[in-house]
């Protein structure tokens, strides 16, 4: 780990802690080694440097919207973290291959199945890209959610820190149904992942997954 990298990690960790009161004790549940896909809710851009720096020194990367490379300050951030640019407007095969390579190198890959920020903290519909990565890599999935900081910009303008609660679930794998897996099955798998995330959140944050009676575990294999 280079001096520049270490200094960057320290700076962003200090910055995020000055903006948020981080309740991150459950990050100790994240395995220290081995390939892992963290499925995380996507609320705002602040969560990216916060989660990344608080998982150090574990080898971590993430799929991040390619537009973050457009601005100098965000380009520095994502390049420092070794993030993988993802073009969400199309099927991004190069990003998918880089994600698989990272998992083959036994890194932790953070992915937001929602695909875009909610801004409100309420869960949005999950997309099936995470299912394809999990099946192709055979890496375990770990649900990780955070809540309480959705109003951090308003709080910051009032010189107030925001609560940033982190909850980590239990790892699991997706089963592999026989035969070809169609779009409908992948969608169901994505929803099952999202329900595993939803159950970690307070009810008021579960959004489109608020009705837990609809939760299915047909394709979930506990580890």
Backbone as numpy.savetxt, mean C-alpha at the origin, in Angstrom:
# Nx Ny Nz CAx CAy CAz Cx Cy Cz
23.94 0.90 2.65 23.09 2.09 2.65 23.98 3.34 2.65
23.85 4.19 1.62 24.71 5.36 1.48 24.35 6.43 2.49
25.29 7.35 2.69 25.06 8.46 3.61 23.92 9.35 3.12
23.87 9.59 1.81 22.82 10.43 1.23 21.45 9.78 1.45
21.39 8.47 1.22 20.13 7.75 1.41 19.69 7.81 2.87
20.63 7.56 3.77 20.32 7.59 5.20 19.84 8.97 5.63
20.49 10.00 5.09 20.09 11.37 5.42 18.70 11.67 4.89
18.39 11.17 3.70 17.06 11.38 3.13 15.99 10.69 3.95
16.26 9.47 4.36 15.31 8.72 5.20 15.06 9.47 6.51
16.14 9.94 7.13 16.01 10.67 8.39 15.19 11.95 8.20
15.46 12.66 7.10 14.77 13.93 6.86 13.27 13.71 6.65
12.91 12.72 5.82 11.48 12.48 5.57 10.78 11.89 6.78
11.48 11.09 7.54 10.88 10.55 8.76 10.60 11.67 9.76
11.57 12.58 9.88 11.40 13.72 10.77 10.26 14.62 10.30
10.21 14.87 8.99 9.16 15.72 8.43 7.78 15.14 8.67
7.60 13.86 8.35 6.28 13.25 8.52 5.87 13.20 9.98
6.82 13.01 10.88 6.49 12.99 12.31 6.18 14.39 12.83
6.68 15.40 12.16 6.33 16.76 12.56 4.92 17.13 12.12
4.42 16.44 11.09 3.07 16.69 10.58 2.05 15.77 11.25
2.49 14.54 11.57 1.57 13.54 12.12 2.09 12.94 13.42
1.15 12.57 14.28 1.47 11.72 15.43 1.30 10.29 14.95
2.41 9.63 14.73 2.39 8.32 14.09 2.21 7.21 15.13
1.13 6.48 15.00 0.86 5.31 15.83 1.26 4.09 15.00
2.54 3.76 15.03 3.06 2.74 14.12 3.57 1.49 14.79
3.12 1.20 16.00 3.62 0.04 16.73 3.37 -1.26 15.97
2.25 -1.33 15.22 1.93 -2.58 14.53 2.81 -2.87 13.32
3.62 -1.90 12.92 4.56 -2.17 11.83 5.56 -3.26 12.20
5.68 -3.52 13.50 6.57 -4.60 13.94 6.08 -5.97 13.45
4.81 -6.05 13.03 4.25 -7.30 12.52 4.66 -7.58 11.08
5.20 -6.57 10.40 5.63 -6.76 9.01 6.91 -7.60 9.00
6.94 -8.71 8.27 8.14 -9.56 8.22 9.38 -8.78 7.82
10.50 -9.15 8.38 11.75 -8.44 8.10 12.40 -8.90 6.81
12.03 -10.05 6.32 12.66 -10.56 5.09 11.66 -11.42 4.32
12.01 -11.65 3.06 11.16 -12.46 2.20 10.23 -11.61 1.36
9.84 -12.11 0.18 8.93 -11.34 -0.69 7.58 -11.14 -0.02
7.01 -9.96 -0.20 5.74 -9.64 0.45 5.06 -8.52 -0.33
3.76 -8.68 -0.54 2.96 -7.60 -1.14 2.11 -6.98 -0.03
2.35 -5.71 0.25 1.53 -4.99 1.21 0.40 -4.31 0.45
-0.84 -4.68 0.77 -2.01 -4.04 0.18 -2.47 -2.94 1.13
-2.34 -1.69 0.69 -2.57 -0.54 1.57 -3.62 0.40 0.99
-4.42 1.00 1.85 -5.38 2.01 1.38 -4.64 3.27 0.97
-5.23 4.02 0.05 -4.57 5.19 -0.54 -5.41 6.42 -0.26
-4.93 7.25 0.67 -5.69 8.41 1.11 -5.09 9.71 0.59
-3.76 9.85 0.70 -3.07 11.08 0.29 -1.61 10.77 0.00
-0.89 11.74 -0.50 0.50 11.51 -0.90 1.44 11.39 0.30
1.05 11.94 1.45 1.92 11.91 2.62 2.21 10.49 3.10
1.27 9.57 2.85 1.42 8.20 3.35 2.62 7.50 2.72
2.99 7.90 1.51 4.08 7.21 0.80 5.41 7.34 1.53
5.90 8.58 1.79 7.16 8.68 2.53 7.03 8.22 3.97
5.85 8.37 4.58 5.70 7.99 5.98 5.84 6.48 6.16
5.08 5.70 5.41 5.15 4.25 5.55 6.52 3.74 5.13
7.05 4.26 4.05 8.36 3.81 3.56 9.44 4.02 4.61
9.53 5.23 5.15 10.60 5.51 6.11 10.43 4.75 7.41
9.18 4.48 7.80 8.96 3.77 9.05 9.10 2.26 8.91
9.27 1.76 7.68 9.56 0.35 7.47 11.05 0.08 7.36
11.85 1.11 7.31 13.29 0.92 7.20 13.82 0.23 8.46
14.90 -0.62 8.29 15.75 -0.80 7.11 15.32 -1.94 6.19
14.07 -2.36 6.28 13.62 -3.43 5.41 13.64 -2.97 3.95
13.97 -3.86 3.01 14.00 -3.49 1.59 12.58 -3.30 1.06
12.23 -2.08 0.73 10.86 -1.74 0.35 10.84 -0.98 -0.97
9.85 -1.27 -1.79 9.58 -0.46 -2.97 8.06 -0.35 -3.10
7.61 0.42 -4.05 6.17 0.63 -4.21 5.84 0.98 -5.65
4.63 0.66 -6.04 4.11 1.12 -7.33 3.50 2.50 -7.11
4.03 3.49 -7.83 3.63 4.89 -7.63 3.24 5.49 -8.98
2.21 6.31 -8.99 1.75 6.94 -10.22 2.89 7.65 -10.94
3.03 7.39 -12.25 4.15 7.93 -13.03 4.19 9.45 -13.01
3.07 10.11 -12.78 3.06 11.57 -12.77 3.90 12.15 -11.64
4.23 11.34 -10.64 5.08 11.82 -9.54 6.49 12.12 -10.00
6.86 11.66 -11.19 8.19 11.95 -11.74 8.20 13.29 -12.47
7.06 13.95 -12.59 6.99 15.21 -13.34 7.55 16.39 -12.56
7.29 16.44 -11.25 7.77 17.55 -10.42 9.09 17.16 -9.76
10.00 18.13 -9.64 11.35 17.85 -9.14 11.33 17.28 -7.73
10.51 17.89 -6.83 10.54 17.45 -5.43 10.00 16.04 -5.27
8.92 15.72 -6.00 8.35 14.37 -5.88 9.21 13.36 -6.63
9.87 13.79 -7.71 10.77 12.89 -8.43 11.93 12.48 -7.53
12.47 13.42 -6.77 13.55 13.09 -5.83 13.07 12.07 -4.80
11.86 12.27 -4.31 11.31 11.38 -3.28 11.15 9.96 -3.82
10.49 9.81 -4.96 10.21 8.47 -5.47 11.48 7.78 -5.97
12.43 8.54 -6.50 13.67 7.92 -6.95 14.53 7.50 -5.77
14.49 8.27 -4.70 15.24 7.91 -3.50 14.73 6.60 -2.92
13.42 6.41 -2.98 12.82 5.20 -2.42 12.84 4.02 -3.38
13.31 4.24 -4.60 13.35 3.16 -5.57 11.97 2.74 -6.04
11.02 3.68 -6.03 9.66 3.37 -6.43 9.59 3.02 -7.92
8.53 2.30 -8.28 8.32 1.86 -9.64 7.22 2.72 -10.27
7.51 3.44 -11.36 6.48 4.29 -11.99 5.39 3.46 -12.65
4.15 3.81 -12.37 3.01 3.08 -12.91 2.12 4.04 -13.70
1.90 3.72 -14.98 0.99 4.49 -15.82 -0.40 3.89 -15.67
-1.26 4.57 -14.94 -2.56 4.01 -14.60 -3.57 4.09 -15.73
-3.25 4.86 -16.77 -4.19 5.03 -17.88 -4.15 3.86 -18.87
-3.22 2.93 -18.67 -3.10 1.80 -19.59 -2.53 0.60 -18.85
-2.52 -0.53 -19.51 -1.93 -1.73 -18.94 -0.41 -1.58 -19.00
0.22 -1.37 -17.86 1.64 -1.04 -17.81 2.47 -2.30 -17.58
2.80 -2.99 -18.66 3.55 -4.24 -18.58 4.95 -4.03 -17.99
5.70 -2.96 -18.40 7.03 -2.75 -17.80 6.98 -2.60 -16.27
5.98 -1.88 -15.77 5.85 -1.72 -14.32 5.56 -3.05 -13.65
4.71 -3.86 -14.30 4.38 -5.18 -13.77 5.63 -6.05 -13.69
6.47 -6.01 -14.71 7.70 -6.81 -14.72 8.67 -6.34 -13.64
8.80 -5.02 -13.46 9.68 -4.50 -12.42 9.19 -4.89 -11.03
7.87 -4.91 -10.86 7.30 -5.33 -9.57 7.62 -6.79 -9.30
7.50 -7.62 -10.32 7.83 -9.04 -10.16 9.32 -9.24 -9.85
10.17 -8.43 -10.49 11.61 -8.51 -10.21 11.91 -8.13 -8.77
11.22 -7.10 -8.28 11.43 -6.68 -6.89 11.03 -7.79 -5.93
9.93 -8.46 -6.20 9.49 -9.56 -5.34 10.44 -10.74 -5.45
10.97 -10.99 -6.64 11.95 -12.07 -6.82 13.21 -11.79 -6.02
13.51 -10.52 -5.80 14.66 -10.11 -4.98 14.31 -10.06 -3.50
13.13 -10.56 -3.16 12.64 -10.65 -1.78 12.44 -9.29 -1.14
11.99 -8.35 -1.94 11.65 -7.03 -1.40 10.19 -7.01 -0.98
9.85 -6.01 -0.19 8.46 -5.72 0.13 7.94 -4.76 -0.93
6.81 -5.11 -1.53 6.20 -4.27 -2.55 4.89 -3.71 -1.99
4.79 -2.38 -1.93 3.57 -1.73 -1.48 2.72 -1.38 -2.69
1.46 -1.76 -2.63 0.54 -1.45 -3.72 -0.79 -1.01 -3.13
-1.39 -0.01 -3.76 -2.70 0.48 -3.34 -3.74 -0.07 -4.32
-4.49 -1.10 -3.93 -5.45 -1.71 -4.87 -6.51 -0.74 -5.36
-6.78 0.35 -4.62 -7.78 1.32 -5.06 -7.34 2.06 -6.32
-6.04 2.17 -6.51 -5.52 2.80 -7.73 -5.39 4.30 -7.68
-6.15 4.97 -6.85 -6.08 6.43 -6.76 -6.44 6.86 -5.35
-6.02 8.07 -4.99 -6.27 8.59 -3.64 -7.76 8.85 -3.42
-8.21 8.54 -2.21 -9.60 8.85 -1.86 -9.73 10.28 -1.35
-8.72 10.76 -0.63 -8.79 12.09 -0.04 -9.63 12.13 1.23
-10.60 11.24 1.33 -11.52 11.22 2.47 -11.16 10.15 3.49
-10.38 9.15 3.07 -10.07 8.03 3.94 -11.05 6.88 3.79
-12.13 7.08 3.01 -13.11 6.02 2.80 -12.62 5.09 1.69
-12.72 3.79 1.93 -12.27 2.82 0.94 -13.06 2.94 -0.36
-12.32 2.87 -1.47 -12.92 2.86 -2.79 -12.84 1.44 -3.36
-13.42 1.25 -4.51 -13.42 -0.07 -5.13 -11.99 -0.50 -5.46
-11.66 -1.74 -5.13 -10.34 -2.26 -5.43 -10.23 -2.72 -6.87
-9.04 -2.60 -7.45 -8.78 -3.03 -8.83 -8.02 -4.36 -8.82
-8.15 -5.16 -9.88 -7.59 -6.52 -9.87 -6.10 -6.63 -10.16
-5.39 -5.52 -10.36 -3.96 -5.61 -10.64 -3.18 -6.33 -9.56
-3.56 -6.12 -8.30 -2.86 -6.76 -7.19 -3.04 -8.28 -7.25
-4.18 -8.73 -7.77 -4.43 -10.17 -7.90 -3.44 -10.79 -8.87
-3.22 -10.15 -10.01 -2.29 -10.67 -11.01 -0.88 -10.75 -10.45
-0.46 -9.73 -9.71 0.88 -9.74 -9.12 1.03 -10.86 -8.10
0.02 -11.03 -7.26 0.07 -12.06 -6.23 0.13 -13.45 -6.84
-0.66 -13.68 -7.89 -0.68 -15.00 -8.51 0.60 -15.29 -9.27
1.10 -14.31 -9.99 2.31 -14.52 -10.79 3.54 -14.69 -9.91
3.62 -13.92 -8.83 4.81 -13.95 -7.96 4.71 -15.03 -6.89
3.48 -15.44 -6.57 3.20 -16.37 -5.47 3.65 -15.81 -4.12
3.79 -14.49 -4.04 4.17 -13.84 -2.79 2.96 -13.70 -1.89
3.16 -13.80 -0.57 2.04 -13.59 0.35 1.60 -12.13 0.35
0.35 -11.92 0.72 -0.21 -10.57 0.83 -0.38 -10.22 2.29
-0.19 -8.95 2.60 -0.36 -8.46 3.96 -1.21 -7.19 3.92
-2.41 -7.19 4.49 -3.22 -5.97 4.52 -2.69 -4.99 5.55
-2.55 -3.74 5.14 -2.08 -2.67 6.02 -2.93 -1.43 5.73
-3.50 -0.86 6.77 -4.34 0.33 6.58 -3.91 1.43 7.54
-4.30 2.64 7.20 -4.07 3.77 8.10 -5.29 4.66 8.06
-5.49 5.40 9.13 -6.64 6.31 9.19 -6.36 7.44 10.17
-7.12 8.51 10.04 -7.03 9.63 10.97 -6.34 10.86 10.44
-5.64 10.73 9.31 -4.86 11.87 8.80 -5.43 12.46 7.53
-6.67 12.11 7.20 -7.25 12.59 5.94 -7.37 14.11 5.89
-7.39 14.78 7.04 -7.48 16.25 7.08 -6.14 16.89 7.44
-5.04 16.21 7.11 -3.75 16.71 7.57 -3.41 18.09 7.01
-3.85 18.39 5.78 -3.55 19.71 5.21 -4.24 20.82 5.98
-5.50 20.61 6.32 -6.23 21.61 7.10 -5.63 21.75 8.49
-5.27 20.62 9.10 -4.66 20.67 10.43 -3.31 21.38 10.38
-2.56 21.13 9.31 -1.25 21.76 9.17 -1.38 23.27 9.05
-2.42 23.73 8.34 -2.64 25.17 8.20 -2.98 25.82 9.54
-3.44 25.01 10.48 -3.77 25.49 11.82 -2.68 25.13 12.82
-1.54 24.67 12.29 -0.38 24.28 13.10 -0.73 23.16 14.08
-1.56 22.24 13.61 -1.93 21.08 14.40 -1.41 19.81 13.73
-0.95 18.88 14.54 -0.54 17.58 14.01 -1.77 16.68 13.86
-1.68 15.76 12.91 -2.78 14.82 12.67 -2.41 13.44 13.18
-3.41 12.72 13.65 -3.19 11.33 14.06 -3.03 10.46 12.82
-2.08 9.54 12.87 -1.85 8.62 11.77 -1.78 7.22 12.38
-2.94 6.57 12.43 -3.02 5.24 13.03 -2.76 4.18 11.96
-1.87 3.25 12.26 -1.53 2.17 11.34 -1.98 0.84 11.95
-2.70 0.06 11.15 -3.16 -1.26 11.59 -2.69 -2.29 10.57
-2.06 -3.35 11.05 -1.53 -4.39 10.19 -2.29 -5.69 10.46
-2.75 -6.33 9.39 -3.50 -7.57 9.53 -2.61 -8.80 9.49
-3.21 -9.92 9.14 -2.49 -11.19 9.06 -2.20 -11.53 7.60
-1.03 -12.12 7.32 -0.68 -12.46 5.94 -1.54 -13.61 5.40
-1.70 -13.64 4.10 -2.46 -14.70 3.45 -2.00 -14.84 2.01
-2.42 -15.89 1.38 -2.21 -16.08 -0.05 -3.56 -16.25 -0.74
-3.55 -16.06 -2.04 -4.74 -16.32 -2.84 -4.68 -17.74 -3.38
-5.80 -18.42 -3.35 -5.85 -19.76 -3.92 -5.77 -19.66 -5.44
-5.45 -20.78 -6.06 -5.32 -20.82 -7.52 -6.38 -21.74 -8.09
-7.51 -21.19 -8.52 -8.58 -22.02 -9.10 -8.08 -22.75 -10.35
-8.64 -23.92 -10.59 -8.26 -24.67 -11.78 -8.82 -24.00 -13.03
-8.07 -24.10 -14.10 -8.51 -23.54 -15.36 -8.23 -22.05 -15.46
-8.69 -21.47 -16.54 -8.48 -20.04 -16.77 -9.28 -19.21 -15.76
-8.66 -18.12 -15.33 -9.30 -17.23 -14.37 -9.82 -16.01 -15.12
-11.12 -15.84 -15.14 -11.73 -14.75 -15.86 -11.78 -13.46 -15.06
-12.27 -12.42 -15.72 -12.34 -11.10 -15.10 -13.21 -11.10 -13.84
-14.30 -11.84 -13.87 -15.21 -11.85 -12.73 -14.55 -12.46 -11.49
-13.78 -13.53 -11.69 -13.09 -14.17 -10.56 -12.01 -13.25 -10.01
-11.26 -12.59 -10.90 -10.23 -11.66 -10.44 -10.86 -10.51 -9.66
-12.01 -10.05 -10.11 -12.72 -8.99 -9.39 -13.12 -9.45 -8.00
-13.60 -10.69 -7.91 -14.00 -11.22 -6.60 -12.78 -11.33 -5.68
-11.66 -11.78 -6.25 -10.43 -11.88 -5.45 -10.00 -10.51 -4.93
-10.09 -9.50 -5.82 -9.72 -8.14 -5.42 -10.63 -7.66 -4.29
-11.92 -7.97 -4.38 -12.85 -7.57 -3.32 -12.53 -8.29 -2.01
-12.13 -9.54 -2.09 -11.79 -10.27 -0.87 -10.57 -9.64 -0.19
-9.60 -9.18 -1.00 -8.45 -8.47 -0.43 -8.91 -7.19 0.24
-9.80 -6.47 -0.42 -10.29 -5.21 0.12 -11.08 -5.41 1.41
-11.84 -6.49 1.49 -12.57 -6.77 2.73 -11.62 -7.09 3.87
-10.48 -7.72 3.55 -9.48 -7.98 4.60 -8.89 -6.67 5.10
-8.79 -5.69 4.22 -8.35 -4.36 4.64 -9.45 -3.65 5.43
-10.68 -3.76 4.94 -11.81 -3.06 5.56 -12.00 -3.48 7.01
-11.80 -4.76 7.30 -12.05 -5.23 8.66 -11.04 -4.66 9.66
-9.94 -4.09 9.16 -8.95 -3.47 10.04 -9.28 -2.02 10.37
-10.21 -1.45 9.62 -10.55 -0.03 9.76 -11.77 0.15 10.66
-11.87 1.30 11.34 -13.12 1.64 12.00 -14.25 1.68 10.97
-15.46 1.39 11.38 -16.59 1.26 10.45 -16.76 2.48 9.55
-16.53 3.68 10.10 -16.78 4.89 9.32 -15.81 5.08 8.17
-14.75 4.26 8.08 -13.77 4.39 7.01 -13.90 3.28 5.95
-14.84 2.39 6.10 -14.88 1.22 5.22 -15.46 1.50 3.84
-16.11 2.61 3.66 -16.57 3.03 2.34 -17.44 2.00 1.64
-17.08 1.66 0.39 -17.88 0.73 -0.40 -17.83 -0.69 0.17
-16.95 -0.93 1.14 -16.85 -2.25 1.77 -17.40 -2.22 3.19
-18.35 -1.32 3.43 -18.89 -1.15 4.77 -19.78 -2.32 5.20
-20.40 -3.02 4.24 -21.26 -4.15 4.57 -20.42 -5.41 4.66
-19.93 -5.70 5.86 -19.03 -6.83 6.04 -19.75 -8.18 5.88
-21.09 -8.16 5.84 -21.82 -9.41 5.62 -21.59 -9.94 4.21
-21.12 -9.08 3.31 -20.84 -9.48 1.93 -19.42 -10.01 1.76
-18.64 -9.94 2.83 -17.25 -10.39 2.74 -17.18 -11.90 2.51
-16.35 -12.30 1.58 -16.16 -13.72 1.27 -14.67 -14.04 1.43
-14.38 -15.27 1.80 -13.01 -15.71 1.90 -12.78 -16.95 1.02
-13.53 -17.04 -0.06 -13.46 -18.21 -0.93 -12.07 -18.44 -1.48
-11.36 -17.34 -1.77 -10.04 -17.46 -2.38 -8.91 -17.08 -1.43
-9.21 -16.92 -0.15 -8.21 -16.54 0.84 -7.63 -17.77 1.52
-6.30 -17.89 1.52 -5.62 -18.98 2.19 -4.74 -18.41 3.31
-5.18 -18.54 4.58 -4.37 -18.04 5.69 -3.00 -18.73 5.73
-2.02 -18.02 6.20 -0.66 -18.57 6.31 -0.39 -18.95 7.77
